[in-house]
Amino acid sequence: MILFQCDYNEGAHPRILERLLETNMEQTVGYGEDAYCESARRLIIAKCGADESLAVHFLVGGTQTNTTVIDAALRSHQGVLCAVSGHINVHETGAIEACGHKVLGMPSKDGKLSSKQVKEACEAHFAEDGPEHMVQPKMVYISNPTELGTIYSKQELVEIRKVCDTYGLYLFLDGARLGYGLAAPDNDLTMMDIAALTDVFYIGGTKVGALFGEAVVIRNNELKKDFRYFIKQKGGMLAKGRLLGLQFETLMKDGLYEEISAHAIALAEKLRTAFEAKGYRYLVPNRTNQIFVIMPDTHLDALKGKFGFAYQQRVDETHSAVRFCTSWATKEDNVDALIAFIDKL
């Protein structure tokens, strides 16, 4: 079976495996304080505009990263605003709530939050007679790309930043698939823009070429304080931290992160063109590596057992929306095989 259901079906980019093998017997200090982690930090800071005030930390996975960042930022009476489809709201087993912080899910058809929604939520809270009886919004969580593969424009991010500044909210961007968002044909954001407009964000490695790992970038000084304590307390301080540093050093060198992200987007575009030629519609149009296509149930039945995809939702009595993902490791031959099969349906 050829798998398209997620963007981490494969292991890691060969260059990462080579570097891990080459350095395997080297002795280094632990807990992310080794020379490889420091080198990776320098490379990430350079991509973020060479702002030496930025703090960079490495964690293993997305849920661990989201939980650590949000719990470090919020006090016990504060919550985080996010789209109802946001990863922290639907795919993290209540991890944020388990830390004592309510996720304040907001309606969204395309996976995004608008500045207007954030403004209205804050105004509604502080207009309450006795707002202290309600969870106080203190952070805005967005992901780019979103769970539905959509991306934020620079103007949208600027507008959300303005509202956050007005109401004293932290802005946190989940970049688990950030490489694919930055490589999308309709993207106008850069890593520098994101670093400048958010209080904290992370660069995803797990879904973009690494065996595992996410790089947290913190701009806000309030959030930098004691962050390593929170990493340790949440079980995220990897003793062999150099394994994270090596991976991000490799990804950030010689344009590798951008190159492999662009590969995924190019193949997604090829697949998207074939879907459109077949007359399929989309649940949510986007230009990233996640394609949410509406297909007849009979076609899906034919695909099962030959191609892997992720079921999203029922659309009507005879059609369902499913997700096909490309990744840094997707083979063009596999995309061609899927297209040829669909053409015959």
SEMARRO-913656 format. One record per residue (C-alpha): residue number from 1; residue in three letters; x negated, y, z negated. Coordinates in pm, whole numbers, always signed. Layout:
<nodes>
nr:NUM	rest:Ala	px:X	py:Y	pz:Z
...
</nodes>
This chain:
<nodes>
nr:1	rest:Met	px:+0	py:+0	pz:+0
nr:2	rest:Ile	px:-117	py:+354	pz:+77
nr:3	rest:Leu	px:-55	py:+588	pz:-215
nr:4	rest:Phe	px:+63	py:+946	pz:-185
nr:5	rest:Gln	px:+246	py:+980	pz:-516
nr:6	rest:Cys	px:-14	py:+1191	pz:-697
nr:7	rest:Asp	px:-348	py:+1366	pz:-650
nr:8	rest:Tyr	px:-552	py:+1152	pz:-886
nr:9	rest:Asn	px:-512	py:+806	pz:-732
nr:10	rest:Glu	px:-887	py:+792	pz:-665
nr:11	rest:Gly	px:-1182	py:+819	pz:-903
nr:12	rest:Ala	px:-1428	py:+1105	pz:-846
nr:13	rest:His	px:-1618	py:+1273	pz:-567
nr:14	rest:Pro	px:-1933	py:+1076	pz:-476
nr:15	rest:Arg	px:-2160	py:+1371	pz:-562
nr:16	rest:Ile	px:-2030	py:+1361	pz:-919
nr:17	rest:Leu	px:-2089	py:+989	pz:-950
nr:18	rest:Glu	px:-2440	py:+1034	pz:-811
nr:19	rest:Arg	px:-2519	py:+1306	pz:-1065
nr:20	rest:Leu	px:-2381	py:+1098	pz:-1352
nr:21	rest:Leu	px:-2601	py:+807	pz:-1247
nr:22	rest:Glu	px:-2911	py:+1022	pz:-1191
nr:23	rest:Thr	px:-2886	py:+1175	pz:-1539
nr:24	rest:Asn	px:-2751	py:+873	pz:-1721
nr:25	rest:Met	px:-3059	py:+805	pz:-1935
nr:26	rest:Glu	px:-3140	py:+1166	pz:-2014
nr:27	rest:Gln	px:-3118	py:+1271	pz:-2376
nr:28	rest:Thr	px:-2910	py:+1582	pz:-2443
nr:29	rest:Val	px:-2743	py:+1741	pz:-2743
nr:30	rest:Gly	px:-2372	py:+1672	pz:-2778
nr:31	rest:Tyr	px:-2037	py:+1848	pz:-2804
nr:32	rest:Gly	px:-2073	py:+2069	pz:-2497
nr:33	rest:Glu	px:-2386	py:+2249	pz:-2610
nr:34	rest:Asp	px:-2619	py:+2090	pz:-2355
nr:35	rest:Ala	px:-2792	py:+2253	pz:-2059
nr:36	rest:Tyr	px:-2548	py:+2105	pz:-1805
nr:37	rest:Cys	px:-2246	py:+2259	pz:-1977
nr:38	rest:Glu	px:-2429	py:+2589	pz:-1998
nr:39	rest:Ser	px:-2513	py:+2573	pz:-1626
nr:40	rest:Ala	px:-2150	py:+2498	pz:-1543
nr:41	rest:Arg	px:-2040	py:+2793	pz:-1757
nr:42	rest:Arg	px:-2274	py:+3025	pz:-1566
nr:43	rest:Leu	px:-2139	py:+2902	pz:-1232
nr:44	rest:Ile	px:-1777	py:+2945	pz:-1340
nr:45	rest:Ile	px:-1842	py:+3292	pz:-1477
nr:46	rest:Ala	px:-2001	py:+3386	pz:-1145
nr:47	rest:Lys	px:-1687	py:+3274	pz:-959
nr:48	rest:Cys	px:-1481	py:+3483	pz:-1200
nr:49	rest:Gly	px:-1668	py:+3801	pz:-1116
nr:50	rest:Ala	px:-1981	py:+3759	pz:-1329
nr:51	rest:Asp	px:-1800	py:+3888	pz:-1637
nr:52	rest:Glu	px:-2034	py:+3780	pz:-1916
nr:53	rest:Ser	px:-1766	py:+3846	pz:-2176
nr:54	rest:Leu	px:-1571	py:+3540	pz:-2059
nr:55	rest:Ala	px:-1582	py:+3228	pz:-2276
nr:56	rest:Val	px:-1576	py:+2888	pz:-2104
nr:57	rest:His	px:-1494	py:+2559	pz:-2277
nr:58	rest:Phe	px:-1458	py:+2207	pz:-2138
nr:59	rest:Leu	px:-1182	py:+1963	pz:-2234
nr:60	rest:Val	px:-1086	py:+1623	pz:-2100
nr:61	rest:Gly	px:-726	py:+1650	pz:-1977
nr:62	rest:Gly	px:-438	py:+1883	pz:-1900
nr:63	rest:Thr	px:-202	py:+1805	pz:-2188
nr:64	rest:Gln	px:-488	py:+1828	pz:-2435
nr:65	rest:Thr	px:-589	py:+2162	pz:-2284
nr:66	rest:Asn	px:-238	py:+2308	pz:-2285
nr:67	rest:Thr	px:-181	py:+2199	pz:-2644
nr:68	rest:Thr	px:-513	py:+2333	pz:-2767
nr:69	rest:Val	px:-479	py:+2672	pz:-2596
nr:70	rest:Ile	px:-119	py:+2729	pz:-2702
nr:71	rest:Asp	px:-170	py:+2618	pz:-3063
nr:72	rest:Ala	px:-481	py:+2834	pz:-3092
nr:73	rest:Ala	px:-290	py:+3139	pz:-2966
nr:74	rest:Leu	px:+40	py:+3119	pz:-3152
nr:75	rest:Arg	px:+148	py:+3151	pz:-3512
nr:76	rest:Ser	px:+408	py:+2909	pz:-3646
nr:77	rest:His	px:+710	py:+3134	pz:-3575
nr:78	rest:Gln	px:+610	py:+3203	pz:-3215
nr:79	rest:Gly	px:+699	py:+3027	pz:-2891
nr:80	rest:Val	px:+595	py:+3016	pz:-2527
nr:81	rest:Leu	px:+807	py:+3119	pz:-2229
nr:82	rest:Cys	px:+787	py:+2896	pz:-1923
nr:83	rest:Ala	px:+992	py:+2782	pz:-1625
nr:84	rest:Val	px:+1230	py:+2504	pz:-1719
nr:85	rest:Ser	px:+1036	py:+2276	pz:-1480
nr:86	rest:Gly	px:+701	py:+2371	pz:-1638
nr:87	rest:His	px:+464	py:+2090	pz:-1724
nr:88	rest:Ile	px:+463	py:+2172	pz:-2096
nr:89	rest:Asn	px:+844	py:+2156	pz:-2095
nr:90	rest:Val	px:+904	py:+1830	pz:-1911
nr:91	rest:His	px:+587	py:+1622	pz:-1877
nr:92	rest:Glu	px:+398	py:+1645	pz:-2206
nr:93	rest:Thr	px:+615	py:+1444	pz:-2445
nr:94	rest:Gly	px:+690	py:+1741	pz:-2668
nr:95	rest:Ala	px:+320	py:+1798	pz:-2735
nr:96	rest:Ile	px:+368	py:+2173	pz:-2783
nr:97	rest:Glu	px:+666	py:+2125	pz:-3014
nr:98	rest:Ala	px:+469	py:+1864	pz:-3208
nr:99	rest:Cys	px:+226	py:+2144	pz:-3295
nr:100	rest:Gly	px:+515	py:+2354	pz:-3428
nr:101	rest:His	px:+573	py:+2586	pz:-3132
nr:102	rest:Lys	px:+896	py:+2596	pz:-2935
nr:103	rest:Val	px:+881	py:+2593	pz:-2557
nr:104	rest:Leu	px:+1132	py:+2851	pz:-2436
nr:105	rest:Gly	px:+1236	py:+2711	pz:-2099
nr:106	rest:Met	px:+1383	py:+2955	pz:-1847
nr:107	rest:Pro	px:+1582	py:+2885	pz:-1529
nr:108	rest:Ser	px:+1383	py:+2859	pz:-1208
nr:109	rest:Lys	px:+1465	py:+2714	pz:-866
nr:110	rest:Asp	px:+1111	py:+2733	pz:-731
nr:111	rest:Gly	px:+905	py:+2650	pz:-1041
nr:112	rest:Lys	px:+802	py:+3013	pz:-1096
nr:113	rest:Leu	px:+881	py:+3276	pz:-1358
nr:114	rest:Ser	px:+945	py:+3637	pz:-1260
nr:115	rest:Ser	px:+837	py:+3947	pz:-1447
nr:116	rest:Lys	px:+1206	py:+4040	pz:-1469
nr:117	rest:Gln	px:+1285	py:+3717	pz:-1655
nr:118	rest:Val	px:+1001	py:+3773	pz:-1901
nr:119	rest:Lys	px:+1112	py:+4133	pz:-1961
nr:120	rest:Glu	px:+1474	py:+4032	pz:-2017
nr:121	rest:Ala	px:+1375	py:+3755	pz:-2257
nr:122	rest:Cys	px:+1168	py:+3995	pz:-2468
nr:123	rest:Glu	px:+1435	py:+4265	pz:-2465
nr:124	rest:Ala	px:+1702	py:+4013	pz:-2564
nr:125	rest:His	px:+1492	py:+3887	pz:-2853
nr:126	rest:Phe	px:+1414	py:+4224	pz:-3004
nr:127	rest:Ala	px:+1771	py:+4348	pz:-2949
nr:128	rest:Glu	px:+1897	py:+4075	pz:-3181
nr:129	rest:Asp	px:+2041	py:+4176	pz:-3516
nr:130	rest:Gly	px:+1765	py:+4018	pz:-3722
nr:131	rest:Pro	px:+1525	py:+3884	pz:-3457
nr:132	rest:Glu	px:+1329	py:+3707	pz:-3731
nr:133	rest:His	px:+1599	py:+3438	pz:-3724
nr:134	rest:Met	px:+1488	py:+3342	pz:-3373
nr:135	rest:Val	px:+1163	py:+3206	pz:-3231
nr:136	rest:Gln	px:+952	py:+3502	pz:-3121
nr:137	rest:Pro	px:+822	py:+3490	pz:-2763
nr:138	rest:Lys	px:+446	py:+3548	pz:-2774
nr:139	rest:Met	px:+304	py:+3375	pz:-2469
nr:140	rest:Val	px:+395	py:+3332	pz:-2103
nr:141	rest:Tyr	px:+291	py:+2998	pz:-1954
nr:142	rest:Ile	px:+275	py:+2967	pz:-1576
nr:143	rest:Ser	px:+106	py:+2713	pz:-1354
nr:144	rest:Asn	px:-51	py:+2778	pz:-1017
nr:145	rest:Pro	px:+44	py:+2579	pz:-818
nr:146	rest:Thr	px:+366	py:+2509	pz:-1006
nr:147	rest:Glu	px:+521	py:+2168	pz:-1064
nr:148	rest:Leu	px:+707	py:+2225	pz:-735
nr:149	rest:Gly	px:+393	py:+2316	pz:-540
nr:150	rest:Thr	px:+472	py:+2687	pz:-514
nr:151	rest:Ile	px:+217	py:+2958	pz:-586
nr:152	rest:Tyr	px:+217	py:+3308	pz:-729
nr:153	rest:Ser	px:+118	py:+3607	pz:-520
nr:154	rest:Lys	px:-125	py:+3862	pz:-660
nr:155	rest:Gln	px:+157	py:+4116	pz:-688
nr:156	rest:Glu	px:+371	py:+3872	pz:-887
nr:157	rest:Leu	px:+84	py:+3809	pz:-1126
nr:158	rest:Val	px:+18	py:+4183	pz:-1162
nr:159	rest:Glu	px:+384	py:+4241	pz:-1247
nr:160	rest:Ile	px:+390	py:+3964	pz:-1508
nr:161	rest:Arg	px:+68	py:+4103	pz:-1658
nr:162	rest:Lys	px:+232	py:+4446	pz:-1695
nr:163	rest:Val	px:+529	py:+4300	pz:-1882
nr:164	rest:Cys	px:+298	py:+4096	pz:-2105
nr:165	rest:Asp	px:+104	py:+4412	pz:-2191
nr:166	rest:Thr	px:+424	py:+4601	pz:-2269
nr:167	rest:Tyr	px:+553	py:+4339	pz:-2510
nr:168	rest:Gly	px:+224	py:+4209	pz:-2648
nr:169	rest:Leu	px:+240	py:+3864	pz:-2491
nr:170	rest:Tyr	px:-50	py:+3640	pz:-2395
nr:171	rest:Leu	px:-55	py:+3523	pz:-2033
nr:172	rest:Phe	px:-176	py:+3165	pz:-1987
nr:173	rest:Leu	px:-219	py:+3011	pz:-1641
nr:174	rest:Asp	px:-235	py:+2632	pz:-1611
nr:175	rest:Gly	px:-472	py:+2561	pz:-1322
nr:176	rest:Ala	px:-459	py:+2183	pz:-1317
nr:177	rest:Arg	px:-426	py:+2207	pz:-936
nr:178	rest:Leu	px:-584	py:+2550	pz:-902
nr:179	rest:Gly	px:-816	py:+2452	pz:-617
nr:180	rest:Tyr	px:-521	py:+2353	pz:-399
nr:181	rest:Gly	px:-343	py:+2679	pz:-476
nr:182	rest:Leu	px:-646	py:+2889	pz:-385
nr:183	rest:Ala	px:-687	py:+2697	pz:-58
nr:184	rest:Ala	px:-323	py:+2734	pz:+51
nr:185	rest:Pro	px:-274	py:+2929	pz:+378
nr:186	rest:Asp	px:-33	py:+3177	pz:+214
nr:187	rest:Asn	px:-246	py:+3242	pz:-96
nr:188	rest:Asp	px:-379	py:+3591	pz:-168
nr:189	rest:Leu	px:-523	py:+3529	pz:-516
nr:190	rest:Thr	px:-890	py:+3474	pz:-598
nr:191	rest:Met	px:-1053	py:+3324	pz:-904
nr:192	rest:Met	px:-1163	py:+3677	pz:-991
nr:193	rest:Asp	px:-803	py:+3802	pz:-979
nr:194	rest:Ile	px:-686	py:+3525	pz:-1208
nr:195	rest:Ala	px:-967	py:+3584	pz:-1457
nr:196	rest:Ala	px:-887	py:+3956	pz:-1465
nr:197	rest:Leu	px:-509	py:+3924	pz:-1495
nr:198	rest:Thr	px:-471	py:+3643	pz:-1749
nr:199	rest:Asp	px:-572	py:+3614	pz:-2111
nr:200	rest:Val	px:-669	py:+3254	pz:-2059
nr:201	rest:Phe	px:-653	py:+3005	pz:-1772
nr:202	rest:Tyr	px:-810	py:+2676	pz:-1681
nr:203	rest:Ile	px:-971	py:+2527	pz:-1375
nr:204	rest:Gly	px:-850	py:+2174	pz:-1316
nr:205	rest:Gly	px:-1101	py:+1900	pz:-1245
nr:206	rest:Thr	px:-898	py:+1584	pz:-1304
nr:207	rest:Lys	px:-679	py:+1645	pz:-998
nr:208	rest:Val	px:-950	py:+1814	pz:-791
nr:209	rest:Gly	px:-1245	py:+1580	pz:-760
nr:210	rest:Ala	px:-1357	py:+1504	pz:-1116
nr:211	rest:Leu	px:-1324	py:+1180	pz:-1308
nr:212	rest:Phe	px:-1168	py:+1389	pz:-1581
nr:213	rest:Gly	px:-1200	py:+1739	pz:-1719
nr:214	rest:Glu	px:-1057	py:+2090	pz:-1734
nr:215	rest:Ala	px:-1253	py:+2414	pz:-1779
nr:216	rest:Val	px:-1083	py:+2673	pz:-2002
nr:217	rest:Val	px:-1173	py:+3036	pz:-1928
nr:218	rest:Ile	px:-1086	py:+3289	pz:-2199
nr:219	rest:Arg	px:-1086	py:+3665	pz:-2145
nr:220	rest:Asn	px:-892	py:+3782	pz:-2452
nr:221	rest:Asn	px:-1120	py:+3824	pz:-2753
nr:222	rest:Glu	px:-841	py:+3727	pz:-2993
nr:223	rest:Leu	px:-823	py:+3384	pz:-2834
nr:224	rest:Lys	px:-1198	py:+3328	pz:-2832
nr:225	rest:Lys	px:-1219	py:+3335	pz:-3211
nr:226	rest:Asp	px:-1261	py:+2988	pz:-3363
nr:227	rest:Phe	px:-1156	py:+2818	pz:-3038
nr:228	rest:Arg	px:-1408	py:+2539	pz:-3089
nr:229	rest:Tyr	px:-1245	py:+2465	pz:-3423
nr:230	rest:Phe	px:-915	py:+2411	pz:-3244
nr:231	rest:Ile	px:-1082	py:+2189	pz:-2983
nr:232	rest:Lys	px:-1225	py:+1972	pz:-3259
nr:233	rest:Gln	px:-903	py:+1963	pz:-3460
nr:234	rest:Lys	px:-704	py:+1852	pz:-3156
nr:235	rest:Gly	px:-947	py:+1569	pz:-3082
nr:236	rest:Gly	px:-1080	py:+1739	pz:-2772
nr:237	rest:Met	px:-1445	py:+1786	pz:-2860
nr:238	rest:Leu	px:-1615	py:+1519	pz:-2651
nr:239	rest:Ala	px:-1931	py:+1393	pz:-2820
nr:240	rest:Lys	px:-2089	py:+1325	pz:-2480
nr:241	rest:Gly	px:-1989	py:+1673	pz:-2365
nr:242	rest:Arg	px:-2254	py:+1678	pz:-2096
nr:243	rest:Leu	px:-2029	py:+1443	pz:-1893
nr:244	rest:Leu	px:-1790	py:+1736	pz:-1853
nr:245	rest:Gly	px:-2063	py:+1988	pz:-1785
nr:246	rest:Leu	px:-2222	py:+1773	pz:-1516
nr:247	rest:Gln	px:-1893	py:+1732	pz:-1334
nr:248	rest:Phe	px:-1809	py:+2101	pz:-1331
nr:249	rest:Glu	px:-2165	py:+2197	pz:-1243
nr:250	rest:Thr	px:-2137	py:+1971	pz:-938
nr:251	rest:Leu	px:-1791	py:+2097	pz:-840
nr:252	rest:Met	px:-1892	py:+2461	pz:-870
nr:253	rest:Lys	px:-2212	py:+2429	pz:-668
nr:254	rest:Asp	px:-2243	py:+2480	pz:-292
nr:255	rest:Gly	px:-1871	py:+2547	pz:-246
nr:256	rest:Leu	px:-1773	py:+2187	pz:-320
nr:257	rest:Tyr	px:-1457	py:+2275	pz:-515
nr:258	rest:Glu	px:-1334	py:+2495	pz:-232
nr:259	rest:Glu	px:-1434	py:+2244	pz:+37
nr:260	rest:Ile	px:-1250	py:+1947	pz:-110
nr:261	rest:Ser	px:-944	py:+2158	pz:-195
nr:262	rest:Ala	px:-927	py:+2277	pz:+165
nr:263	rest:His	px:-944	py:+1914	pz:+282
nr:264	rest:Ala	px:-629	py:+1830	pz:+85
nr:265	rest:Ile	px:-446	py:+2133	pz:+223
nr:266	rest:Ala	px:-541	py:+2057	pz:+584
nr:267	rest:Leu	px:-399	py:+1705	pz:+557
nr:268	rest:Ala	px:-88	py:+1830	pz:+377
nr:269	rest:Glu	px:-31	py:+2072	pz:+663
nr:270	rest:Lys	px:-64	py:+1787	pz:+914
nr:271	rest:Leu	px:+188	py:+1580	pz:+720
nr:272	rest:Arg	px:+420	py:+1879	pz:+679
nr:273	rest:Thr	px:+419	py:+1938	pz:+1055
nr:274	rest:Ala	px:+518	py:+1576	pz:+1114
nr:275	rest:Phe	px:+800	py:+1595	pz:+860
nr:276	rest:Glu	px:+934	py:+1909	pz:+1027
nr:277	rest:Ala	px:+916	py:+1745	pz:+1371
nr:278	rest:Lys	px:+1126	py:+1461	pz:+1233
nr:279	rest:Gly	px:+1388	py:+1711	pz:+1118
nr:280	rest:Tyr	px:+1339	py:+1662	pz:+744
nr:281	rest:Arg	px:+1416	py:+1951	pz:+510
nr:282	rest:Tyr	px:+1232	py:+2052	pz:+194
nr:283	rest:Leu	px:+1357	py:+2075	pz:-162
nr:284	rest:Val	px:+1126	py:+2371	pz:-217
nr:285	rest:Pro	px:+911	py:+2501	pz:+72
nr:286	rest:Asn	px:+542	py:+2547	pz:-9
nr:287	rest:Arg	px:+199	py:+2530	pz:+155
nr:288	rest:Thr	px:+2	py:+2344	pz:-114
nr:289	rest:Asn	px:-82	py:+1975	pz:-144
nr:290	rest:Gln	px:+251	py:+1869	pz:-292
nr:291	rest:Ile	px:+527	py:+1821	pz:-35
nr:292	rest:Phe	px:+882	py:+1785	pz:-166
nr:293	rest:Val	px:+1068	py:+1645	pz:+131
nr:294	rest:Ile	px:+1435	py:+1548	pz:+158
nr:295	rest:Met	px:+1476	py:+1214	pz:+336
nr:296	rest:Pro	px:+1762	py:+974	pz:+409
nr:297	rest:Asp	px:+1774	py:+694	pz:+154
nr:298	rest:Thr	px:+1746	py:+442	pz:+436
nr:299	rest:His	px:+1413	py:+592	pz:+538
nr:300	rest:Leu	px:+1289	py:+581	pz:+181
nr:301	rest:Asp	px:+1387	py:+215	pz:+154
nr:302	rest:Ala	px:+1182	py:+144	pz:+467
nr:303	rest:Leu	px:+880	py:+327	pz:+325
nr:304	rest:Lys	px:+884	py:+143	pz:-8
nr:305	rest:Gly	px:+622	py:-128	pz:-36
nr:306	rest:Lys	px:+412	py:+31	pz:+236
nr:307	rest:Phe	px:+359	py:+386	pz:+105
nr:308	rest:Gly	px:+362	py:+521	pz:-248
nr:309	rest:Phe	px:+547	py:+845	pz:-326
nr:310	rest:Ala	px:+713	py:+1002	pz:-631
nr:311	rest:Tyr	px:+1091	py:+1022	pz:-663
nr:312	rest:Gln	px:+1210	py:+1372	pz:-750
nr:313	rest:Gln	px:+1591	py:+1391	pz:-744
nr:314	rest:Arg	px:+1908	py:+1299	pz:-560
nr:315	rest:Val	px:+2026	py:+1564	pz:-315
nr:316	rest:Asp	px:+2352	py:+1414	pz:-190
nr:317	rest:Glu	px:+2514	py:+1074	pz:-142
nr:318	rest:Thr	px:+2270	py:+966	pz:+129
nr:319	rest:His	px:+1959	py:+1180	pz:+74
nr:320	rest:Ser	px:+1692	py:+1215	pz:-195
nr:321	rest:Ala	px:+1399	py:+1448	pz:-253
nr:322	rest:Val	px:+1061	py:+1281	pz:-299
nr:323	rest:Arg	px:+707	py:+1407	pz:-340
nr:324	rest:Phe	px:+412	py:+1322	pz:-120
nr:325	rest:Cys	px:+70	py:+1442	pz:-243
nr:326	rest:Thr	px:-256	py:+1477	pz:-61
nr:327	rest:Ser	px:-582	py:+1523	pz:-248
nr:328	rest:Trp	px:-954	py:+1586	pz:-217
nr:329	rest:Ala	px:-992	py:+1215	pz:-135
nr:330	rest:Thr	px:-702	py:+1157	pz:+107
nr:331	rest:Lys	px:-810	py:+982	pz:+426
nr:332	rest:Glu	px:-686	py:+1121	pz:+755
nr:333	rest:Asp	px:-632	py:+765	pz:+878
nr:334	rest:Asn	px:-383	py:+713	pz:+595
nr:335	rest:Val	px:-199	py:+1033	pz:+685
nr:336	rest:Asp	px:-189	py:+920	pz:+1048
nr:337	rest:Ala	px:-51	py:+582	pz:+942
nr:338	rest:Leu	px:+229	py:+749	pz:+745
nr:339	rest:Ile	px:+312	py:+980	pz:+1036
nr:340	rest:Ala	px:+321	py:+690	pz:+1283
nr:341	rest:Phe	px:+552	py:+493	pz:+1052
nr:342	rest:Ile	px:+788	py:+789	pz:+1007
nr:343	rest:Asp	px:+798	py:+851	pz:+1381
nr:344	rest:Lys	px:+948	py:+503	pz:+1429
nr:345	rest:Leu	px:+1224	py:+546	pz:+1172
</nodes>
